[in-house]
Amino acid sequence: MVKSWATFGVDLHVDVTRTGSGLRKGLTDALRAAVRGGRLAPGTRLPSSRSLAADLGIARNTVADAYADLVAEGWLTARQGSGTRVAERAVVAPASAPPRPRTPGGPAYDLVPGTPDLASFPRAEWLKASRRALATAPYDALGYGDPRGRVELRTALASYLARARGVRADPERILICSGFAHGLMLLGAVLRQRGARALAMESYGLDVHWNLVERAGLRSVTLPLDELGTRTDELTGGELGGSGSRSASASGGKGGGPGGVRAVLLTPAHQFPMGVPLHPDRRAAVVDWARRTGGLILEDDYDGEFRYDRQPVGALQGLDPDHVVYMGTASKALAPGLRLGWLVLPPDLAAEVAAAKGYADWSCGVLDQLTLAEFITSGAYDRHVRASRLRYRRRRDHLVSALAARAPSVTATGIAAGFHAVLQLPPGTEQSVVRAAVWQGLAVHGLTRYRHPSATAPPLDALVVGYGTPTDSGWPGALEALIRALP
């Protein structure tokens, strides 16, 4: 029969040296060394004296006495109902240590774009959805599973995306992935297998995406931007600039052009970071290019659900599901830590991408998939998106009002959707403003950070301000720090 102590408490590895001074001192020294060395972090709960004594094969009084010694020395704390824990201790720097930074542990405020207000994550509703999903999940849901992901989530997404984003989706053609980067990796591998040599991309975006594309063996060639969005006409007859690329005109017939461009990655709803939606004429032109050449459009539906001043721009995929891959995630609407994304694939691509993912769903946790499915079908997802949209719109309005009142020379653009804004700065001032923001305890990025190395247009001086990142309580302080840093 298993002894009762074997099923209670927490595990703790401790190497007790049995010396002539006795077990009590050996245990005390071992625990003190573990705390001093950082192996037992402040706040860590230790096993009960009975549990640890049983694990070590020594008397319970010996453990209790060792704990009492360390409590008296200040290494541990013991409170009724809270157990014995490692004490919080101040670290005193030596006299010769350099001065501490103005904001210990990092900036006081964070306006880096790309992250929602994580404090507003709907924990109670998510927990309810998780309980319902787990209670009703079939036994086989806990197996290795379909590489496309759980059918419950694919079905829920097909309905939601059709209703909210105008996507024409069939659950059989939806593949669940662990975020946008994972989906791009899978698509890059399939494109390379199909013989593609290059992928056209917007001249401003994320370096992680450029790197993933190049790691897949594809050159990234850039499309310029203007006030109407991405210059998709460059695909249909212009010259595409790129790292060592020749002309990447894709008008030369089936399968792309002489530059090897067979696919293009776009953020048509709200270009990141410039914030410009793709003009309807250019949307139609890029779809026409894909139809004529057999090309593929990878649609990153960035900020598609967060539009404030008019109805959301429908997904490009709705114009031609046979030539557009719709790419979405839960990162902005809920939290990036969920690592849940989805691809809505053309019929002739679905099997290849599923094969690239593997024969089992190794990357996406089943319970989170089932929870998100329940969260969507119960209406909780819609409610959360609407509440978030209102919160971020209020912050945007606060930002615009503060700029008008206290920094009238700075113009905010790209603010019709999403939760970031581009603040246009006087020429040559971007780096000095970023440095001023650091002195204000503020993390914020300059626009130069998002410029592709092969972009040919002159660089612009601006800040990319993620006003969705702070908590509600932190937003006023972050906005004040930003205003102080601006010219």
Secondary structure as GFF3:
##gff-version 3
##sequence-region A 1 487
A	DSSP	three_ten_helix	4	7	.	.	.	ID=ss1
A	DSSP	alpha_helix	23	36	.	.	.	ID=ss2
A	DSSP	alpha_helix	49	56	.	.	.	ID=ss3
A	DSSP	alpha_helix	60	73	.	.	.	ID=ss4
A	DSSP	beta_strand	76	79	.	.	.	ID=ss5
A	DSSP	beta_strand	83	86	.	.	.	ID=ss6
A	DSSP	beta_strand	109	110	.	.	.	ID=ss7
A	DSSP	three_ten_helix	118	120	.	.	.	ID=ss8
A	DSSP	alpha_helix	123	136	.	.	.	ID=ss9
A	DSSP	three_ten_helix	139	142	.	.	.	ID=ss10
A	DSSP	alpha_helix	151	165	.	.	.	ID=ss11
A	DSSP	three_ten_helix	171	173	.	.	.	ID=ss12
A	DSSP	beta_strand	174	177	.	.	.	ID=ss13
A	DSSP	alpha_helix	180	193	.	.	.	ID=ss14
A	DSSP	beta_strand	198	202	.	.	.	ID=ss15
A	DSSP	alpha_helix	207	215	.	.	.	ID=ss16
A	DSSP	beta_strand	219	223	.	.	.	ID=ss17
A	DSSP	beta_strand	225	226	.	.	.	ID=ss18
A	DSSP	beta_strand	229	230	.	.	.	ID=ss19
A	DSSP	alpha_helix	233	236	.	.	.	ID=ss20
A	DSSP	beta_strand	241	242	.	.	.	ID=ss21
A	DSSP	beta_strand	261	266	.	.	.	ID=ss22
A	DSSP	alpha_helix	280	293	.	.	.	ID=ss23
A	DSSP	beta_strand	296	300	.	.	.	ID=ss24
A	DSSP	three_ten_helix	316	319	.	.	.	ID=ss25
A	DSSP	beta_strand	324	329	.	.	.	ID=ss26
A	DSSP	three_ten_helix	336	338	.	.	.	ID=ss27
A	DSSP	beta_strand	341	344	.	.	.	ID=ss28
A	DSSP	alpha_helix	347	357	.	.	.	ID=ss29
A	DSSP	alpha_helix	366	377	.	.	.	ID=ss30
A	DSSP	alpha_helix	380	406	.	.	.	ID=ss31
A	DSSP	beta_strand	411	413	.	.	.	ID=ss32
A	DSSP	beta_strand	421	424	.	.	.	ID=ss33
A	DSSP	alpha_helix	430	439	.	.	.	ID=ss34
A	DSSP	beta_strand	442	443	.	.	.	ID=ss35
A	DSSP	beta_strand	445	446	.	.	.	ID=ss36
A	DSSP	three_ten_helix	447	450	.	.	.	ID=ss37
A	DSSP	beta_strand	462	465	.	.	.	ID=ss38
A	DSSP	alpha_helix	475	485	.	.	.	ID=ss39
###
